[in-house]
Amino acid sequence: MTDTIRLEIATPEAMVYSEDVEMVTLPGVEGQIGILPDHVRLMTQLVPGELIIRKQGQDDFMAVGDGLVEVTSDRVSLVTNMAISVDKIDEAAAEEARQRAAARLREKLSSEEVASVNASLARSLAQLRVKRRHR
């Protein structure tokens, strides 16, 4: 058994993370999933929330959005629409985005617009939860 597993996080803008880590805890559709080296193969959906990365005995935290996760024995690959380290989250901007999305939901919207606004709301709430939890 190896001591580390490769974590790769890709967003539409860039590859935001690619390092060997000891453990990854991610928000899946059925709850938090902990992944260690030599994990069984898995493919699942990522939901907005907190990603915890354990590297060299320290935990790092990220806010992530919707996406897909593929796990092999030596790699965790995330493709997501958002991945922001806790120290890079702008709490004021996230709160403003949350308020805008909440206000838009009170308007008469098409089903496509509702889905888009709900996704925006989920991303801003994930950022706020992560940032406020680790102040």
TIVEXPA-549046 format. One record per atom (N, C-alpha, C): atom name; x, y, z; residue in one letter; residue number from 1. Coordinates in steps of 0.1 Angstrom, whole numbers, padded with zeros to 4 digits. Each point is the difference from the previous one (the first is absolute). Layout:
# residues N
    a       u       v       w   r     k
   CA       X       Y       Z   A   NUM
...
//
This chain:
# residues 135
    a       u       v       w   r     k
    N    0008   -0012    0000   M     1
   CA   -0008    0012    0000   M     1
    C    0009    0012    0000   M     1
    N   -0003    0010   -0009   T     2
   CA    0007    0012    0000   T     2
    C   -0005    0010    0010   T     2
    N    0008    0010    0003   D     3
   CA   -0004    0010    0010   D     3
    C   -0008    0012   -0005   D     3
    N    0000    0002   -0013   T     4
   CA   -0007    0011   -0006   T     4
    C   -0008   -0004   -0012   T     4
    N   -0009    0009   -0004   I     5
   CA   -0008   -0001   -0011   I     5
    C    0000    0013   -0008   I     5
    N    0000   -0001   -0013   R     6
   CA    0001    0013   -0008   R     6
    C   -0014    0006   -0001   R     6
    N   -0001    0013    0003   L     7
   CA   -0012    0007   -0001   L     7
    C    0001    0010   -0011   L     7
    N   -0009    0000   -0009   E     8
   CA   -0001    0009   -0012   E     8
    C   -0013    0007    0000   E     8
    N   -0001    0013    0000   I     9
   CA   -0012    0007   -0001   I     9
    C    0000    0009   -0012   I     9
    N   -0009   -0002   -0009   A    10
   CA   -0001    0008   -0012   A    10
    C   -0013    0008    0000   A    10
    N    0001    0013   -0004   T    11
   CA   -0012    0008   -0003   T    11
    C    0000    0004   -0014   T    11
    N   -0010    0007   -0005   P    12
   CA    0000    0004   -0014   P    12
    C    0011    0010   -0003   P    12
    N    0005    0007    0010   E    13
   CA    0011    0010   -0002   E    13
    C    0014   -0006    0000   E    13
    N    0002   -0010    0009   A    14
   CA    0014   -0005    0001   A    14
    C    0000   -0013    0009   A    14
    N    0012   -0006    0000   M    15
   CA    0003   -0011    0010   M    15
    C    0004    0008    0012   M    15
    N   -0009   -0001    0011   V    16
   CA    0003    0008    0012   V    16
    C    0008   -0007    0010   V    16
    N    0001   -0013   -0001   Y    17
   CA    0007   -0008    0011   Y    17
    C    0005   -0013   -0007   Y    17
    N    0012   -0003    0003   S    18
   CA    0006   -0013   -0004   S    18
    C    0012   -0003    0009   S    18
    N   -0003   -0007    0011   E    19
   CA    0010   -0004    0009   E    19
    C   -0003   -0013    0007   E    19
    N    0010   -0006    0006   D    20
   CA   -0001   -0012    0007   D    20
    C   -0005    0003    0014   D    20
    N   -0010   -0006    0005   V    21
   CA   -0006    0003    0013   V    21
    C   -0002   -0013    0008   V    21
    N   -0002    0001    0013   E    22
   CA   -0002   -0012    0009   E    22
    C   -0015   -0004    0000   E    22
    N   -0009    0010   -0001   M    23
   CA   -0014   -0004    0000   M    23
    C   -0008    0012   -0006   M    23
    N   -0012   -0003   -0006   V    24
   CA   -0009    0009   -0005   V    24
    C   -0014   -0003    0006   V    24
    N   -0007    0011    0005   T    25
   CA   -0014   -0002    0004   T    25
    C   -0008    0010   -0009   T    25
    N   -0010   -0006   -0007   L    26
   CA   -0007    0009   -0009   L    26
    C   -0015   -0002    0002   L    26
    N   -0008    0010   -0005   P    27
   CA   -0014    0000    0001   P    27
    C   -0006   -0008   -0011   P    27
    N   -0006   -0011    0002   G    28
   CA   -0006   -0008   -0011   G    28
    C   -0015    0001    0002   G    28
    N   -0008   -0006   -0010   V    29
   CA   -0014    0001    0001   V    29
    C   -0006   -0008    0012   V    29
    N    0007   -0009    0005   E    30
   CA   -0005   -0008    0012   E    30
    C    0007    0004    0012   E    30
    N    0007    0011    0001   G    31
   CA    0007    0005    0012   G    31
    C    0015    0001   -0003   G    31
    N    0007    0002    0011   Q    32
   CA    0015    0001    0000   Q    32
    C    0006   -0013   -0004   Q    32
    N    0010    0000   -0008   I    33
   CA    0007   -0012   -0004   I    33
    C    0015    0002    0003   I    33
    N    0006   -0009    0008   G    34
   CA    0014    0001    0003   G    34
    C    0008   -0010   -0009   G    34
    N    0010    0005   -0006   I    35
   CA    0008   -0008   -0009   I    35
    C    0015   -0001    0004   I    35
    N    0004   -0012    0002   L    36
   CA    0014   -0003    0003   L    36
    C    0007   -0007   -0011   L    36
    N    0014    0000    0000   P    37
   CA    0007   -0008   -0011   P    37
    C   -0006   -0014    0000   P    37
    N    0000   -0006   -0012   D    38
   CA   -0004   -0014   -0003   D    38
    C   -0016   -0001    0002   D    38
    N   -0007    0011   -0002   H    39
   CA   -0014    0000    0001   H    39
    C   -0006   -0008   -0012   H    39
    N   -0011   -0006    0002   V    40
   CA   -0007   -0008   -0010   V    40
    C   -0004    0010   -0011   V    40
    N   -0001   -0005   -0013   R    41
   CA   -0004    0009   -0011   R    41
    C   -0014    0005    0003   R    41
    N   -0002    0013   -0003   L    42
   CA   -0013    0007    0002   L    42
    C   -0002    0011   -0009   L    42
    N   -0012    0002   -0005   M    43
   CA   -0004    0012   -0007   M    43
    C   -0013    0005    0006   M    43
    N    0000    0013    0003   T    44
   CA   -0012    0005    0007   T    44
    C   -0001    0015   -0004   T    44
    N   -0011    0006    0005   Q    45
   CA   -0003    0014   -0003   Q    45
    C    0005    0008    0012   Q    45
    N    0006    0011   -0003   L    46
   CA    0005    0010    0010   L    46
    C   -0011    0010    0002   L    46
    N   -0003    0004    0012   V    47
   CA   -0010    0010    0003   V    47
    C    0007    0012    0007   V    47
    N   -0006    0012   -0001   P    48
   CA    0006    0012    0006   P    48
    C    0003   -0002    0015   P    48
    N    0012    0003    0005   G    49
   CA    0003   -0002    0014   G    49
    C    0015    0002    0002   G    49
    N    0004   -0007    0011   E    50
   CA    0014    0002    0005   E    50
    C    0008   -0013   -0004   E    50
    N    0011    0003   -0006   L    51
   CA    0010   -0010   -0003   L    51
    C    0012    0001    0010   L    51
    N    0003   -0011    0007   I    52
   CA    0011    0000    0009   I    52
    C    0012   -0008   -0005   I    52
    N    0011    0006   -0001   I    53
   CA    0012   -0006   -0005   I    53
    C    0010   -0002    0011   I    53
    N    0004   -0012    0004   R    54
   CA    0010   -0002    0010   R    54
    C    0013   -0003   -0007   R    54
    N    0010    0009    0002   K    55
   CA    0013   -0002   -0006   K    55
    C    0011    0003    0011   K    55
    N    0009   -0009    0002   Q    56
   CA    0011    0001    0010   Q    56
    C   -0006    0004    0014   Q    56
    N   -0011   -0007    0003   G    57
   CA   -0006    0001    0013   G    57
    C   -0008    0013    0002   G    57
    N   -0001    0008   -0010   Q    58
   CA   -0008    0013    0002   Q    58
    C   -0012   -0001   -0010   Q    58
    N   -0011    0006    0005   D    59
   CA   -0012    0001   -0008   D    59
    C   -0001    0013   -0007   D    59
    N   -0003   -0001   -0013   D    60
   CA   -0003    0012   -0008   D    60
    C   -0015   -0001   -0004   D    60
    N   -0006    0012   -0002   F    61
   CA   -0014    0000   -0003   F    61
    C   -0003    0007   -0013   F    61
    N   -0010   -0005   -0007   M    62
   CA   -0004    0007   -0013   M    62
    C   -0015   -0001    0000   M    62
    N   -0006    0010   -0007   A    63
   CA   -0014    0000   -0003   A    63
    C   -0001   -0005   -0015   A    63
    N   -0008   -0010   -0002   V    64
   CA   -0002   -0006   -0013   V    64
    C   -0014    0001   -0005   V    64
    N   -0003    0000   -0013   G    65
   CA   -0013    0000   -0005   G    65
    C   -0004   -0014   -0006   G    65
    N   -0010    0000   -0008   D    66
   CA   -0005   -0012   -0006   D    66
    C    0011   -0006   -0009   D    66
    N    0000   -0013   -0002   G    67
   CA    0010   -0006   -0008   G    67
    C    0000   -0015    0000   G    67
    N    0010   -0006   -0005   L    68
   CA    0002   -0015    0000   L    68
    C    0013   -0004    0007   L    68
    N    0000   -0011    0006   V    69
   CA    0012   -0006    0007   V    69
    C    0002   -0014   -0006   V    69
    N    0013   -0002   -0003   E    70
   CA    0004   -0013   -0004   E    70
    C    0012   -0004    0010   E    70
    N   -0002   -0012    0006   V    71
   CA    0010   -0005    0010   V    71
    C    0006   -0013   -0005   V    71
    N    0013   -0001   -0001   T    72
   CA    0007   -0012   -0002   T    72
    C    0009   -0003    0012   T    72
    N    0007   -0010    0000   S    73
   CA    0009   -0004    0011   S    73
    C    0011    0010    0003   S    73
    N    0004    0008   -0010   D    74
   CA    0011    0010    0002   D    74
    C   -0004    0014   -0005   D    74
    N   -0013    0003   -0003   R    75
   CA   -0003    0013   -0005   R    75
    C   -0015    0004    0004   R    75
    N   -0002    0012    0003   V    76
   CA   -0013    0006    0002   V    76
    C   -0001    0012   -0010   V    76
    N   -0009   -0001   -0010   S    77
   CA   -0001    0010   -0010   S    77
    C   -0014    0007    0002   S    77
    N    0000    0013    0002   L    78
   CA   -0012    0008    0001   L    78
    C   -0001    0009   -0012   L    78
    N   -0011    0001   -0006   V    79
   CA   -0004    0010   -0010   V    79
    C   -0012    0007    0005   V    79
    N    0002    0013    0003   T    80
   CA   -0010    0008    0007   T    80
    C   -0001    0014   -0006   T    80
    N   -0011    0006    0002   N    81
   CA   -0002    0014   -0005   N    81
    C    0006    0011    0009   N    81
    N    0005   -0005    0012   M    82
   CA    0006    0010    0010   M    82
    C    0008   -0008    0010   M    82
    N    0012    0006    0002   A    83
   CA    0009   -0006    0010   A    83
    C    0009    0012    0005   A    83
    N   -0003    0005    0013   I    84
   CA    0006    0011    0005   I    84
    C    0006   -0003    0014   I    84
    N    0012    0002    0002   S    85
   CA    0007   -0001    0013   S    85
    C   -0006    0009    0010   S    85
    N   -0002   -0004    0013   V    86
   CA   -0006    0008    0010   V    86
    C    0006    0014    0001   V    86
    N    0013    0001   -0001   D    87
   CA    0007    0013    0001   D    87
    C   -0002    0009   -0012   D    87
    N   -0006   -0005   -0011   K    88
   CA   -0003    0008   -0011   K    88
    C   -0015    0004   -0002   K    88
    N   -0008   -0005    0009   I    89
   CA   -0014    0003    0000   I    89
    C   -0002    0014    0004   I    89
    N   -0007    0008   -0008   D    90
   CA   -0004    0014    0003   D    90
    C   -0014   -0001    0007   D    90
    N   -0001    0001    0013   E    91
   CA   -0012   -0002    0007   E    91
    C   -0011    0010   -0004   E    91
    N    0004    0013   -0002   A    92
   CA   -0009    0010   -0004   A    92
    C   -0006   -0002   -0013   A    92
    N    0008   -0004   -0010   A    93
   CA   -0004   -0003   -0013   A    93
    C   -0009   -0012   -0001   A    93
    N    0003   -0011    0008   A    94
   CA   -0009   -0011    0001   A    94
    C   -0013    0003    0006   A    94
    N    0000    0008    0010   E    95
   CA   -0013    0005    0007   E    95
    C   -0008    0008   -0010   E    95
    N    0006    0008   -0008   E    96
   CA   -0007    0008   -0010   E    96
    C   -0006   -0009   -0010   E    96
    N    0007   -0010   -0005   A    97
   CA   -0005   -0009   -0010   A    97
    C   -0012   -0008    0006   A    97
    N    0001   -0004    0013   R    98
   CA   -0011   -0007    0006   R    98
    C   -0012    0009    0000   R    98
    N    0001    0012    0004   Q    99
   CA   -0011    0009    0001   Q    99
    C   -0006    0003   -0014   Q    99
    N    0008    0001   -0010   R   100
   CA   -0005    0002   -0014   R   100
    C   -0008   -0012   -0005   R   100
    N    0006   -0012    0003   A   101
   CA   -0007   -0013   -0004   A   101
    C   -0013   -0001    0007   A   101
    N   -0001    0003    0013   A   102
   CA   -0012   -0001    0008   A   102
    C   -0010    0010   -0005   A   102
    N    0004    0012   -0004   A   103
   CA   -0010    0010   -0005   A   103
    C   -0005   -0005   -0014   A   103
    N    0009   -0006   -0008   R   104
   CA   -0005   -0005   -0013   R   104
    C   -0010   -0011    0001   R   104
    N    0001   -0008    0010   L   105
   CA   -0009   -0011    0002   L   105
    C   -0014    0005    0003   L   105
    N   -0001    0012    0005   R   106
   CA   -0013    0006    0003   R   106
    C   -0007    0005   -0012   R   106
    N    0007    0001   -0012   E   107
   CA   -0005    0005   -0012   E   107
    C   -0007   -0012   -0008   E   107
    N   -0007    0003   -0010   K   108
   CA   -0006   -0010   -0008   K   108
    C    0010   -0004   -0011   K   108
    N    0005   -0012    0001   L   109
   CA    0011   -0005   -0008   L   109
    C   -0004   -0013   -0007   L   109
    N    0006   -0002   -0012   S   110
   CA   -0002   -0013   -0007   S   110
    C    0007   -0011    0008   S   110
    N   -0003   -0012   -0003   S   111
   CA    0006   -0012    0007   S   111
    C    0015    0000   -0002   S   111
    N    0005    0004   -0011   E   112
   CA    0015    0001   -0003   E   112
    C    0006    0010    0009   E   112
    N   -0006    0012    0001   E   113
   CA    0005    0011    0008   E   113
    C    0000   -0004    0015   E   113
    N   -0010   -0007    0004   V   114
   CA   -0001   -0005    0014   V   114
    C    0012   -0009    0003   V   114
    N    0003   -0009   -0009   A   115
   CA    0011   -0010    0002   A   115
    C    0013    0008    0000   A   115
    N    0002    0009   -0008   S   116
   CA    0012    0008    0000   S   116
    C    0002    0008    0013   S   116
    N   -0011    0007    0004   V   117
   CA    0001    0008    0012   V   117
    C    0002   -0009    0012   V   117
    N   -0007   -0012    0001   N   118
   CA    0003   -0009    0011   N   118
    C    0014   -0005    0000   N   118
    N    0006   -0003   -0011   A   119
   CA    0014   -0004   -0001   A   119
    C    0009    0011    0006   A   119
    N   -0003    0013   -0004   S   120
   CA    0008    0011    0005   S   120
    C   -0002    0002    0015   S   120
    N   -0012   -0002    0005   L   121
   CA   -0002    0001    0014   L   121
    C    0007   -0011    0007   L   121
    N    0000   -0012   -0005   A   122
   CA    0008   -0011    0007   A   122
    C    0015    0002    0000   A   122
    N    0005    0006   -0010   R   123
   CA    0015    0003    0000   R   123
    C    0003    0011    0010   R   123
    N   -0008    0010    0000   S   124
   CA    0003    0011    0010   S   124
    C   -0002   -0005    0014   S   124
    N   -0010   -0008    0003   L   125
   CA   -0002   -0006    0013   L   125
    C    0011   -0009    0005   L   125
    N    0006   -0008   -0010   A   126
   CA    0011   -0008    0003   A   126
    C    0012    0008    0004   A   126
    N    0002    0011   -0007   Q   127
   CA    0012    0009    0003   Q   127
    C   -0002    0006    0014   Q   127
    N   -0012    0005    0003   L   128
   CA   -0003    0006    0013   L   128
    C    0002   -0010    0011   L   128
    N   -0005   -0012   -0001   R   129
   CA    0001   -0010    0010   R   129
    C    0015   -0003    0003   R   129
    N    0007   -0002   -0010   V   130
   CA    0015   -0004    0001   V   130
    C    0007    0012    0007   V   130
    N   -0002    0012   -0005   K   131
   CA    0007    0012    0005   K   131
    C   -0003    0002    0014   K   131
    N   -0013    0000    0004   R   132
   CA   -0004    0003    0013   R   132
    C    0004   -0011    0010   R   132
    N    0001   -0012   -0005   R   133
   CA    0004   -0012    0009   R   133
    C    0015    0001    0004   R   133
    N    0008    0007   -0009   H   134
   CA    0014    0000    0002   H   134
    C    0006    0014    0002   H   134
    N   -0008    0009    0006   R   135
   CA    0005    0013    0003   R   135
    C    0011    0000    0010   R   135
//
